Amino acid sequence: SDKVLVYGQHVSEVPSPETAQRYEVALGCGISNIGLTISSRGLISGQLPQWAEGDEGFEVTCAVTSVEDQGRGIESQVPLTISIQPMSYGPKVIFFSFDGLHQQPTKSHWELTVATGLVLSDFTVTCVPDVPWIAVNGTTGALQFVGDAERTQSGGLAGDLSGLDGGQCSLEGRGDLGDVMRTPFIVL
């Protein structure tokens, strides 16, 4: 999945794009352990567990087979990874995309969702390489584009995202007892 889910969140998602007549989940898939099911039409639904003191982020990965034409044996198996964190902006990759006509991105603000029962403040964000054109609201955790800051190519991202302007980031928020929660994301 390209989303990061939050503890306690209600989930109702279908595959995009829908390419198969039917979806089959491999035996031993652990998504039922986190309150989710996958229907034969690919609908992932359920209620994630509530956040509890000491919970950190985790991922569950299952093999899912998309059956496009059973008669001709056309199917493919892909991994489904479900990421659950105490807090999230939604997508794993935050895009500040420009339409070419304006100095501001088409979406310049991302709200933070925090698990029910978790109270955080003093938010900070750290990116490698540094991404000087974003800022985080220290009180709410909202991420925003900060105007005319020059988008540099100093280093850029590595691996599959090599050459793109952005960074691999970590958002930190402090709890009432001084405990620190972190959630990773990529910003482009």
N, C-alpha and C positions, 0 to 999 in steps of 0.2 A: 504494500500500500504506500502511496505517496504522502500519507497523512500521519501525524503523530497524535494519538488519542490521549485523553486525560482520564485518570482514575475517576470512576463514578459516572462517566459519560454514557448516554444512551447512543447506540450505534445502529444505523440502518443505511447500508451502502451496497450498491450494485457495481459489478465490474464495468469499467469504462476503458476502452470500448467493449461492448458486449459482442463477443465473436463466436460464442458457442451455443449449441442447443441445450447443453447440460454441463454441469460442473460436478466433479467428484473429488472428495477430500480423502487423502491417504489415511489409512488406519493409523491410529496413534497420534493424530493431530491434536495438539493441546489447547485448541481454542475454546473447547467446552469448559476447560478448567478456569478460564477467565470470564465465563458467562456469555460466550458468543456461539452462534451456530452459523453454518453456511447451508443455504438451500440448494436444491439441484439447479435452480435458475441463477445461482451465484450471489443471492442476497446474503450479506453478512449482517446479522442483527443480534441484539441483546443488550444487556446492561453490564458494563464493566464493574469490577469490584470497587468499593469505596476506598479512598486513601486512608491509611492508618499510619500512626507515628512510626518512623523508621523505614517506610516504603520508599524505594527508589525506582527509577525507570527500568524497564525491561522490554524484551522482544520475544514474540512467539513466532516461529517459522514452521509452515506446513507445506507439503507438496499438494498442489491442486491440479487436477487434470481437466482441461477444457475439451469436451467431446463435441467436435464440429459436425461429424458425420459418422455415426457408429457403423453403418452398413459398409462404408468404404474404409473404415479404420482411421479416419482423419481425426487425430487428437494430439494435444501437446501438454506436457507437464511443465508447470512453472512453480517457483517458490512463492508463497504468500507470506510476507513478513508483516506482523502487526506490532507496532511500536506503541508502548504505553508509558507516559511520563506524568509526573506530578503537575506539570504545567506545559503549555504548548501554544504556539501561534496558529496551529492547524497543519499547514503543509511542512514537509521536511525541508523543502527548499523555498526560501522567501525570495520572490522576484520583485524587484523595483524596475519594471520595464517602462521604456520610453517609446512614445509613438513617433518620434522624430521631429515633431512640430513644436514641442514644448520643452521647457527647462525642468519641469516637474514630472515625476513618473505618473503613469496612469493610476497606480495605487501607491499612496505614499505613507500609509499608516496601517499597522497590524496590531490588533488587540490581543492581549494575552488571556488565555483561559487557565484558571488555576483550579485544582481539584477541590471539591467541597470539603470543608473542614480544615483546609490548609490556609494559614494566614502568612503571607510573605510581604516583605517590603525591602527597601534598600537594594533595588535591582541594579545590576551592572551587566554589561556585555563585553566579552573579549573575543576578538577575531584574529585569525592567522591566515594570511597576512592582515595587517590592520585595515579596517574599512572605515575611513574617516567621514563618509557621507551618510552614516546611520547613527542614531542615538536612541537610547532607551530612557523612558520616563522612570525615574528612580522610585516613584510611589506606586504606579500601576503596572509597570513592566511593558507598556506599549512600546512597540518599535516603530521608528519613523525615519523617513528620509529628511536630512537636515539642510535642504536647500542647495545652494550653489557650490557646495564642497566638491572639489574636483575628483572625479572617479579616475583613479590612477591604475596603471598596469604594473605597479611595483611588486613583482613576484607573481601575483595572480595565484590561482588555485592549481593544485597538482592532480595527478591521476586522471580519471575520466573527465574532469572539468578543467583540465590543463588549458591555460591561456585565457580563461574567462576572468573578468573583473569581479572580484568578490572575495569572500573568505569563509572559512570553516569557523563557526562561532559557538560560543557557550554563553547562555544566559544564566546568571546566578541571582537568587533571591534569598533573603535571610528570614528565618522564622522567628517566632516570639522568644525562643530559648537560645537564639544565636546559631541554630543549626542552619546549614547552607544546602539549598536545593539547586541542582543544575539541570539544564536541558540543552542538548546540542541541536544545531540547525546550520544550514548553509544559506548564505545570502548572496544574491546576484543582482 
